[in-house]
Amino acid sequence: MDGGCDIERVTAVRAARPDVELVVDANQAWTMQQLRDFAGQLAALDVKLIEQPLAVGQDGELSEFDSPIPLCADESCQTSRSLSQVAGKYQFVNIKLDKTGGLTEAVELARRAQAAGLRLMVGCMGGSSLSMAPAFVVGQWCEFVDLDGPLLIKSDMEHAVRYNGSWMSAPEAMLWG
């Protein structure tokens, strides 16, 4: 999403796939006014989550905004230490092992976020099956899982995680070598 023809894009996707859950990732591209303008329209299109609508550090107004769709912090929440910066603004946190530095901090972020009343998503910034496997563990606590990195690369590693449509299988022991 870039603030341009976003509603038209989502309308086209919804028309093509009325049966799926949609998550919109604005990647910090919207203004607060665009979020106000788009949120109701996206709710009418049955969008389930809006990810990082505003730029990091520019999301203070979210604490006063009553969104019809839950908002998810992505770039605004890197580790458990950044939870205080998203509290009261977002309803979800997107946990990415690339951002947290690894599985230990990702689990700590998940634990602390839930204790703070935040809901969870796990995502990735790309990568092979070897980077999806630990994220799969975190995914067991999450309502939304976006671990499609291996599907976006030319070739994955031996003993790769198996995907069947949008379903990801648990990693096999041989993945680790």
N, C-alpha and C positions, 0 to 999 in steps of 0.2 A: 504494500500500500504506500502511496506517495502523496495522497491528498488531491490527486487529479480526478480520475474517473473511478474512484474506489467503489462507490455504490453500484455503478454499472457493472464493474467486474464481479462483485459479489452476487449481484442479481443474476448474471449469466451463469455463474457457478451453481447457484441455488436452483436455477431452472434446469440445468443439466443433471444435478444430483440432489433431488429433494429429500433423499434418504440419509444423508450424512450429516455429522456434526461439523460445523464450521467454526474455525478459530481464525481471527483476523490479526495479522501482525503488522502494525504500522511502523515498526522499526524507528521510532522517535521522529517520524516525518510530519505529524499533525500539529496544528496549533490547538489551543484550548477551544477556540471557536469552531474549528473543524470537528473536534471530538463532540462538542455539543450538537452540531448539525448532523453528524453521522450516526450517533449512538442510537437514536430512535429508529432510524431507517434500518440499521443493522439488526436491531432487535426484531423488527417486523420481518426480516429475512431469516430469523431464528439462528442468528450467530450466537454462539455459546460463550465466547471469550474474546476480549480485545487485549492484545499483547503490546506493551510499551508504546502507548499512543503519543506521548510527549517526550521531548528530549530530556536526558538526565540533567537534573538540577533545575529544570523548568516545569516540574510536576507538582509544585506546591498547591496550585489551585484544585488539584484532585481531592484534597481533603474536604472541600466544600461542594464537590460535584456528586450528585446522586445518579450514577449511571444505571441505565436499565439492563446493562450487560456487565458482568464482572470484569474488572481490569486486572491485568497481570504485569507485574514488574519483571523485566528481563535485564536490560543493561543497568537499570537503577539498583539492582540487587545482585552483587557479585558473590558475597560471602555472608556468613552469619553476622559479621560485624556491621553490615550495611542494613540490617533489618530495621533499625530505628529510623532510617531515612525513608522507608516505604510504609511504615505503620500508619494507618489512617488514610492512606491514599489508594492503596491497592487491596484487592481481595485474594489475589494469587501471587505466587512467586514462581518464576521459571528457573529451575535449578539446572545449570549446565556444568558438567565436570571441567570443561575447558576454562570456565570462569572461576570455579571454586578452587582449582588446583588439584583436585583428585577426589577419590571416593570418601575419605575420612571427613573432609570439610563439607562435602555434599550431604552426607548423612547428618552432620551437625546442623547445617542450614535447614534441612528438612525437619529435624526435631524441634529446633527453636522457632521456625516459622509456624509449625502447627501449634506449638505452645502459645504463640502470639495470636492465634486465631486465623492465620492465613492458610489458604488452601494451596495445593501443590500441582505443579506441572514439571516435567523433566523434558529437556530439549538437548540439541546438539548443534554444533557449528560446522558439522561435516565430520569426516573421519571414517576409519575402517571399523570392522567388527570388533577389533580389540579395544577401541574406545567406547563402543556401544555396550559392551558386556557389563562393565561396572555401572553404567547409567541404567541398565536394565534392572539392577538391584534397587536403585532409587525409585525407579518407575513403579515398583510394587506399592508405594505409598501415595502415588499421584493419580489425580483424576484425568489429567491429560498427559499423553506420552507422545513425543515427537522425536523419534530416534531413527530417522531415515537416512542418516549420513552414508552408510554403505551403498544405498541405492543410487546415490548421486555421484559415485566415483566410477572410473572406467573398469577397474578390477579390484576385488577385495582379496583378502588373504585366504590361505588354506584353512579349512574348517570354519568357514565364515558363518555368522549368524544367518539363519534361514528366515526368509520373509515369504508369507503367502498373502498377497494383497497387502492389506494394512496390518496384518498380524505378524508380530515378531516372535519367533521361537526363543526359548531360553538358550543361552549359549551352551555349547557342548564343552566338556572338559578338555578336549583336544585343542580348542581354540588357544589355550594358554601355552601350548607347546609341550 
